[in-house]
Amino acid sequence: MKYRKPLTLLLGALLFLSISAQAQKIAYVDVQEILENIAEYQEAQTELDRTANQWRQEIAQEYDVIKGMYNRYQAEQVLLSEDARKTREEEIMNKEKEVRDLQRERFGPEGSLFKRRQELVQPIQEKVYAAIEGYAAERGYDFIFDRSSDSGMIYSNPAYNKTEDIIRRL
C-alpha cells in the first residue's frame, strides 16, 4: 500500500512523457547539400574562391618583395653604416607590417572576404532557412535540425521555448 502512490505517480509521469514525445514531430535536413544544389550559391562560392586566390597571389608577391629586400640587405649589410642598417631594417619591418595588415584587412574576421561572403551568401542562406521554416509550419514539424553542421537546431516551434520559464525560476 505504501508503494502505491509513488508507483502511480511514476506511471503517470511515464504516460505523460510518452504522449508528449509522440506529439512532437522532429526532422533533420542537410543545409550544405541544399546550398550546393542552388546555382546562385555555387556562383557566389566560385566568385569568392576566385577573389581569395587573387588576393593570396598578391600577398605572396608582396612577401617575395620582402624576401628580396632582406636578401639585398644581407648582401650589403657589411658595407652599410649603423644608421643605414637600422634604416633598412625598419624598411623591411614596415613592409612586413604593411603586408600583414593587408592580409588581415582582406582575410581577417572583419575583412573584405568575410563582408563579401555576407553580401553574396547570406541572402541565399536566408531563403533556405525561410523555406525550411515554411515547410516546418506547413507539415507541422516542431523541430528541424541541421545535419551538416554544429549549429544544431535551425527551426523550433516557439511554443516549446522554455527560456522565460527558467529565467523566472532563477
Secondary structure by P-SEA (a helix, b strand, c coil): ccaaaaaaaaaaaaaaaaaaaaacccccccaaaaaaacaaaaaaaaaaaaaaaaaaaaaaaaaaaaaaaaaaaaaacccccaaaaaaaaaaaaaaaaaaaaaaaaccccccaaaaaaaaccaaaaaaaaaaaaaaaaaacccbbbbcccccccccccccccaaaaaaaac
